[in-house]
Amino acid sequence: MYDRPTATELLDAARMHLENAVIPVVRENRKLYFQTLVAINVMKIVERELDLGYDHAQAEWERLNALEAVDTPLPGSLSQIKAGLDDRNNTLADQIRAGDFAGSDKRGPLFDHLLTTSIEQLTVANPRFLGKMQQEMQDPSLDAWEGRNDLDA
């Protein structure tokens, strides 16, 4: 395949350069500092997507097969899998809107699929937020909204 450095290693090197060499220099310029932090975050997201994307896509494909009670074979490339997932998720959204899952259990296969897919997406896009959400689920006292009866109160 490709020689080293890999795409992940290249992103990591560029990100480390921004963190270690650029951030200290631009700290005084608030706009440039913020934009550099955004660029670093984008690189971290892309690194996680490169590392986890195929496994997450394959798992989502299998969950959709189970939810639909079909055995649709996994396409050969990641881009084909992603295109297929887009189509299948659009169909699933249409089915949900049409009420096809209205009589299903609250904690049934649809809920489990949506929860797992959301967790996988947050694992890539914002793992720190996911960690906070999981902490709140374990300890409701950490939830800022816990105990509020009315938003207008």
C-alpha positions as CSV (number, residue, x, y, z in Angstrom):
1,M,0.0,0.0,0.0
2,Y,1.4,3.4,0.9
3,D,4.7,4.1,2.5
4,R,5.1,5.9,5.7
5,P,4.2,8.4,6.9
6,T,0.5,7.4,6.9
7,A,-2.3,9.9,6.5
8,T,-2.9,9.7,10.3
9,E,0.8,10.2,11.0
10,L,0.9,13.3,8.7
11,L,-2.2,14.8,10.4
12,D,-0.7,14.1,13.8
13,A,2.5,15.8,12.8
14,A,0.8,18.9,11.5
15,R,-1.5,19.0,14.5
16,M,1.4,18.7,16.9
17,H,3.2,21.6,15.0
18,L,0.2,23.8,15.4
19,E,-0.2,22.9,19.1
20,N,3.5,23.2,20.0
21,A,4.9,25.9,17.7
22,V,2.0,28.0,16.5
23,I,-0.4,28.3,19.5
24,P,2.2,29.8,21.8
25,V,3.0,32.5,19.2
26,V,-0.6,33.4,18.3
27,R,-2.0,33.4,21.8
28,E,-2.2,37.2,21.9
29,N,-4.2,37.4,18.7
30,R,-7.6,36.2,19.9
31,K,-9.0,35.6,16.4
32,L,-6.0,33.7,15.1
33,Y,-5.7,31.8,18.3
34,F,-9.4,30.7,18.0
35,Q,-9.0,29.8,14.3
36,T,-5.9,27.7,15.1
37,L,-7.7,25.9,17.9
38,V,-10.5,25.1,15.4
39,A,-8.0,23.8,12.8
40,I,-6.5,21.6,15.5
41,N,-9.9,20.3,16.4
42,V,-10.7,19.6,12.7
43,M,-7.5,17.6,12.5
44,K,-8.4,15.5,15.6
45,I,-11.8,14.7,14.1
46,V,-10.3,13.6,10.8
47,E,-7.7,11.5,12.6
48,R,-10.5,9.7,14.6
49,E,-12.6,9.3,11.4
50,L,-9.6,7.7,9.6
51,D,-9.0,5.4,12.6
52,L,-12.7,4.4,13.3
53,G,-14.7,5.2,10.1
54,Y,-14.6,1.8,8.5
55,D,-15.4,-0.1,11.7
56,H,-18.3,2.3,12.5
57,A,-19.7,2.1,9.0
58,Q,-19.6,-1.7,9.0
59,A,-21.2,-1.9,12.4
60,E,-24.0,0.5,11.4
61,W,-24.6,-1.5,8.2
62,E,-25.0,-4.7,10.3
63,R,-27.3,-2.9,12.7
64,L,-29.5,-1.7,9.8
65,N,-29.6,-5.3,8.4
66,A,-30.8,-6.6,11.8
67,L,-33.4,-3.7,12.1
68,E,-34.7,-4.3,8.6
69,A,-34.4,-8.2,8.9
70,V,-32.4,-8.4,5.7
71,D,-29.0,-9.6,4.8
72,T,-27.8,-6.9,2.4
73,P,-24.1,-7.5,1.7
74,L,-21.6,-4.9,2.7
75,P,-20.3,-2.9,-0.4
76,G,-16.6,-3.2,-1.3
77,S,-15.4,0.3,-0.5
78,L,-15.9,2.8,2.3
79,S,-17.3,5.4,-0.1
80,Q,-19.9,2.8,-1.3
81,I,-20.7,1.9,2.2
82,K,-21.2,5.5,3.2
83,A,-23.4,6.1,0.1
84,G,-25.5,3.0,1.0
85,L,-25.8,4.1,4.6
86,D,-27.0,7.5,3.4
87,D,-29.7,5.8,1.3
88,R,-30.7,3.4,4.1
89,N,-30.8,6.1,6.7
90,N,-33.0,8.3,4.5
91,T,-35.4,5.3,4.1
92,L,-35.3,4.7,7.9
93,A,-36.1,8.4,8.5
94,D,-39.0,8.2,6.1
95,Q,-40.3,5.0,7.9
96,I,-40.0,6.7,11.3
97,R,-41.9,9.8,10.0
98,A,-44.6,7.5,8.5
99,G,-45.1,5.9,11.9
100,D,-43.8,2.5,11.0
101,F,-42.1,2.2,14.4
102,A,-44.9,3.8,16.4
103,G,-45.9,0.5,18.2
104,S,-42.3,-0.6,18.9
105,D,-40.8,-0.8,22.4
106,K,-39.2,2.4,23.7
107,R,-36.0,0.5,24.3
108,G,-36.2,-1.8,21.3
109,P,-33.9,-2.4,18.3
110,L,-34.6,1.1,16.8
111,F,-33.7,2.9,19.9
112,D,-30.6,0.7,20.4
113,H,-29.5,1.4,16.8
114,L,-30.0,5.1,17.1
115,L,-28.2,5.3,20.4
116,T,-25.2,3.3,19.2
117,T,-25.0,5.3,16.0
118,S,-25.1,8.5,18.0
119,I,-22.4,7.3,20.4
120,E,-20.2,6.3,17.4
121,Q,-20.7,9.7,15.8
122,L,-19.8,11.5,19.0
123,T,-16.8,9.3,19.5
124,V,-15.4,10.8,16.3
125,A,-16.9,14.3,16.4
126,N,-16.7,15.2,20.1
127,P,-15.5,12.5,22.5
128,R,-15.1,15.0,25.4
129,F,-18.9,15.8,25.2
130,L,-19.7,12.1,24.9
131,G,-17.7,11.5,28.1
132,K,-19.6,14.3,29.9
133,M,-23.0,12.9,28.7
134,Q,-22.0,9.4,29.9
135,Q,-21.0,10.8,33.3
136,E,-24.4,12.5,33.6
137,M,-26.1,9.2,32.8
138,Q,-24.1,7.5,35.5
139,D,-24.6,10.3,38.0
140,P,-27.7,12.5,37.4
141,S,-26.5,15.1,40.0
142,L,-24.0,16.2,37.4
143,D,-26.8,17.1,35.0
144,A,-27.4,20.9,34.9
145,W,-31.1,20.3,34.0
146,E,-31.8,17.7,36.6
147,G,-34.6,18.7,38.9
148,R,-35.9,21.6,36.8
149,N,-39.7,21.4,36.5
150,D,-40.3,24.2,34.1
151,L,-38.0,26.1,31.7
152,D,-39.8,29.3,32.4
153,A,-39.6,29.2,36.1
